[in-house]
Amino acid sequence: MALSITTGLYLLASQSLPSLTSQFHLNEDFPQGIYDPRLSDPQTKALENRRMRVLGELIGKGRIGWWDVFDLSDIGKERNKLARLLIRPSSKVLDVGCGRGFFSFACSRIASTVTCVDPMNGLGRKGWWEEFSETASLLSVENTRGIRADGSSLPLRGDSFDAVSSIHAIRNFRSRSEIQSFFKEAFRVLKPNGRAVIVESELNTNSCRAYKMFYSLRTQLKWELRLPKSDEIARWLVESGFRRVSSETHDWGLRYAPVYFPYDKSTLKGRKHEWELARELIISKGESHPPIRAFSATK
Ligand SMILES: C[S@@+](CC[C@H](N)C(=O)[O-])C[C@H]1O[C@@H](n2cnc3c(N)ncnc32)[C@H](O)[C@@H]1O
């Protein structure tokens, strides 16, 4: 099914199945969260299979659709909250670094049009752009179109959008200068008085030791960029020409970007001790998440 590949259905389901099984009085018990470090690899696989079977039955019998799974997941709750908070009704939105489209699709229920941009076509999302129109029409988001492109060089006309968003995405840019080029491009494509909206995790708190530990592993493994500090993001926005740059911190206690636990332990090389420590932290404290910082800037 195209939908399961392109829209992260499994990821969303692992967060929403506990609510769904209780809503439908199913005799199934699922843990909250995606990864349980106490399980062995075969147990994890068995849990994954059971999740897909129950989800398949609920969807197959037409009892739920993708939006139910999305709205009940922490990822969906966070993207819905952000869209309501940051996007004005009936605006024309450009969502850069759309990934699986979680924020873009949340926006599509508020905005008049959403254009999603991302250079990816791999990372577990193979075929995303080929199937984009089919996915958008399956989710009934006909006001949304997708373009495979890089945020640092947008193939779009200037002065075209009311809002440019980038949600949990700049961490995946290849370099800090690429983020700065993206901010300049965002300024160019926005209409006068249009708004840039940038959201990222705020890692300078004590509430997120396990997340930080994993984040540091991921950075070491070169999967992600070290996150710029809040004052750097604000400075780059000003340097790109934006005015009225402000930011707000939100802590909704949601697992908006679940930690990815590397199953292939051979990739950890000399960092196995850190991996064990992170595992213990997740067992004792759960998949805790840092708050997020939402930046807003006006052209
Ligand atoms: C964590 S995902 C984004 C999540 C998504 N916004 C959401 O709401 O779920 C980060 C994305 O940034 C994208 N990315 C990396 N470099 C980029 C660039 N130069 N321009 C645009 N997107 C980029 C990656 O391909 C990846 O899909």
PDBQT file of the ligand as one rigid body, heavy atoms in Angstrom, charges set to zero:
ROOT
HETATM    1  C1  LIG A 301      13.125  15.277  10.380  1.00  0.00    +0.000 C 
HETATM    2  S1  LIG A 301      12.715  15.523   8.709  1.00  0.00    +0.000 S 
HETATM    3  C2  LIG A 301      11.455  16.716   8.678  1.00  0.00    +0.000 C 
HETATM    4  C3  LIG A 301      10.223  16.442   9.423  1.00  0.00    +0.000 C 
HETATM    5  C4  LIG A 301       8.979  17.093   8.870  1.00  0.00    +0.000 C 
HETATM    6  N1  LIG A 301       9.090  18.515   8.663  1.00  0.00    +0.000 N 
HETATM    7  C5  LIG A 301       7.796  16.782   9.764  1.00  0.00    +0.000 C 
HETATM    8  O1  LIG A 301       6.988  17.678  10.076  1.00  0.00    +0.000 OA
HETATM    9  O2  LIG A 301       7.653  15.614  10.150  1.00  0.00    +0.000 OA
HETATM   10  C6  LIG A 301      14.016  16.547   8.073  1.00  0.00    +0.000 C 
HETATM   11  C7  LIG A 301      14.001  16.696   6.574  1.00  0.00    +0.000 C 
HETATM   12  O3  LIG A 301      14.894  17.752   6.183  1.00  0.00    +0.000 OA
HETATM   13  C8  LIG A 301      15.266  17.455   4.862  1.00  0.00    +0.000 C 
HETATM   14  N2  LIG A 301      16.399  18.284   4.402  1.00  0.00    +0.000 N 
HETATM   15  C9  LIG A 301      17.737  18.082   4.578  1.00  0.00    +0.000 A 
HETATM   16  N3  LIG A 301      18.434  19.012   3.921  1.00  0.00    +0.000 NA
HETATM   17  C10 LIG A 301      17.531  19.829   3.314  1.00  0.00    +0.000 A 
HETATM   18  C11 LIG A 301      17.645  20.968   2.460  1.00  0.00    +0.000 A 
HETATM   19  N4  LIG A 301      18.825  21.470   2.115  1.00  0.00    +0.000 N 
HETATM   20  N5  LIG A 301      16.507  21.526   1.998  1.00  0.00    +0.000 NA
HETATM   21  C12 LIG A 301      15.299  21.041   2.351  1.00  0.00    +0.000 A 
HETATM   22  N6  LIG A 301      15.138  19.961   3.141  1.00  0.00    +0.000 NA
HETATM   23  C13 LIG A 301      16.234  19.358   3.615  1.00  0.00    +0.000 A 
HETATM   24  C14 LIG A 301      15.594  15.959   4.932  1.00  0.00    +0.000 C 
HETATM   25  O4  LIG A 301      15.592  15.367   3.638  1.00  0.00    +0.000 OA
HETATM   26  C15 LIG A 301      14.484  15.444   5.835  1.00  0.00    +0.000 C 
HETATM   27  O5  LIG A 301      13.419  14.886   5.100  1.00  0.00    +0.000 OA
ENDROOT
TORSDOF 0
